[in-house]
Amino acid sequence: MSNQVELVSDGEGVVVAGDRGSVERFLDGAGLLEQAREFAFGKLSGTLRAGSDLAEVASGIAEQSAMYLKLTPESAKALKGGGGLMKTKTGGVSYAMLGDPGRIGKWLQVEDGPASLLTNPAVLSGVAGLMSQLAQQVEAQELKSLLLRIDAKLDDVRRDQRDEVLAKMDRAAAAIQEAMTIHDHGGDPKTLWTKVSGESATILEVQNRALLKLGALSEKGQDLSRPGQIKKTMRELEQEVGLQLSILTRCFELQDQFRVVELDYVLATAPESLDGHRRGVSEARETRRASVLETTSRLMGELTATGGVANEHVLLHARAANSVFGSLNRIGVSVDEFHAPLSIAPTTRAPLRATPWRAALRDSAQLKTAGTEVGQKAVVVVGGVALIAVGKGQLSKPDA
């Protein structure tokens, strides 16, 4: 029995290959065995058809076992103790060999690459293509789970609005889901492609509109200055953001499933183009992530600024300010949950809180804002403390 496992990574996932026991010991030692899924080396036969040498390679590959793992911050950290992967001649793909999978020690590397079936360029290209396909499948499953969680937060009105928008993709969704069902049973890639090949444009249209609407939501609070208005608007935005995230989640799920069928078709009909196609898909996903991140970052920036306006009125409107920041934090959590399946790193922001009332009472700016609101020579009781407006725009506590 071999004591080695080999690792191939495309930056989004990693394949661990070797005999079954070694692969499982390695993943179990890293605490990642339950998260891993089977990797079908058998599908590489389509990329290794030409030449007797490649036929021999294909035979050797078929004897190996392998499992795939999505690279999340947690799994990457767990694997980091093993050392680093070296780049290969296949773009975006790295490789390493571990000599003792019983413990995650250093990965044994040779500058010119160890003698291995997996270092064959044709094999690496095929492995990278299958990894890209698996990445789409994993992401689609995570998005499906997210959609259920978002659903639970939407009110009936927004859920109806979401269903109305998604109905525009009914034909595309039905075709893609039928193709995925047949794919899972080993169906013919060429036949499946004919079912879905014309449906991508419909998904993209709905996706782009939802992204635009999500970005436009940031403008809703820009001109508001009264805490009561901001409170009401922020509560509405909780549902509106959830609505657009729900639509986007479904679009991205279908788009991932479409890519699975697409990559299967390329593997079956043009294996020599698989590597380039895989890199194109990867670049398209990066562009998608960048668009999502830009839109949601702008949204959270604008909404946080609106929350800051409410925070200026804590003395007279503490409840409204606290409500605003509660809504703002919940929107932030929803955005982070949406980012997670797309492998966008979560934000490091701490939960936002309104200025405590007693702290606001000692803040000259808060006193001035409250004074402007109540007017001249007015007495107002805030939190059991009488404040006297001694001049326009100024409040002070009366002498004891």
Salt bridges, closest charged atoms under 4 A:
GLU12 OE1 - ARG285 NH1 2.47
GLU12 OE1 - ARG289 NH2 3.02
GLU24 OE2 - ARG20 NE 2.93
GLU38 OE2 - ARG20 NH2 2.48
ASP100 OD2 - ARG103 NE 3.80
GLU139 OE1 - ARG285 NH2 2.64
GLU139 OE2 - ARG288 NH2 2.52
GLU142 OE1 - LYS70 NZ 2.76
ASP151 OD1 - ARG162 NH1 2.49
ASP155 OD2 - ARG158 NH1 2.97
ASP156 OD1 - ARG159 NH1 3.00
ASP163 OD1 - ARG162 NE 2.79
GLU178 OE2 - LYS195 NZ 3.08
ASP184 OD1 - HIS183 ND1 3.22
GLU199 OE2 - ARG171 NE 3.37
GLU205 OE2 - ARG209 NH2 3.12
GLU238 OE1 - ARG330 NE 2.95
GLU240 OE2 - ARG158 NE 3.21
GLU253 OE1 - ARG250 NH1 3.04
ASP256 OD1 - ARG288 NH2 3.31
GLU262 OE1 - ARG259 NH1 2.68
GLU262 OE2 - HIS277 NE2 2.95
ASP264 OD1 - LYS43 NZ 2.94
ASP264 OD2 - HIS183 NE2 3.12
ASP275 OD1 - ARG278 NH2 2.49
ASP275 OD2 - ARG279 NH2 3.18
GLU286 OE2 - ARG289 NH1 2.58
GLU294 OE2 - ARG298 NH1 2.62
GLU337 OE1 - LYS153 NZ 3.33
GLU373 OE2 - HIS317 NE2 2.76
